[in-house]
């Protein structure tokens, strides 16, 4: 049995027996991990207030060879997500971020890029960035890191380079960005503003002070690319859309 320490984002919990919880974590060095937090469901639990989605914490746990679940010894918050949960839109985004990470990050594999994305998204929310912009940025990048977001630099239809002045269309059936000549059936047309925001997102960190345009278009593209891969929409994203009309 080895005692380990790791910085992690809390992704979610599930009840286990009468008083315990299974906790899902995103760690930097070993991707998604799951562990048992003993007596985490009691009113006097040492874990009380530390298990909110997207709370960043330092986690100590015991690992036994051959066992999938680790035994969590302690969780010390680095930055609780609770202050963000006072706002409905941000609270729903926390759940959406957590479910996306749960879905797209592999078990036990290094996950440095995903961890940095999670921290950047949380930094942006705490800095006051508009939630729709943070959500679109996060969705684009988690798909890109997973190899599922197409490049806006090459037509998915003919393979020709897509110049910056070229109007971009997103074809859900490929899926990919195409030029007008390669359209066959329905495709999402990006406005010049939306295309510019996409290229900025893919090349630069999110600026909390910026108010980028076209984020609804990018959210739609990411939603369709995600659904194309999974075959369904994530539950938290359905709730987000129903509650906020996104």
Secondary structure, DSSP 8 states (H G I E B T S, - for coil): -EEEEEEEEEEEEEEETTTEEEEEEEETTTEEEEEEETTTTSTT-TTTTS-STT-EEEEEEEE-TT-SSEEEEEEEEEE-SGGGGGSHHHHHHHHHHHHHHHHHS-BTS--HHHHHHHHHHHHHHHTT--HHHHHHHHHHHHHHHTT-S--TTB-TTT--B--TTS--EEETTTTEEE-GGG--S--EE--HHHHHHHHHHHHS---TT---S-HHHHHHHHHHHHHHHHSS--HHHHHHHHHH--
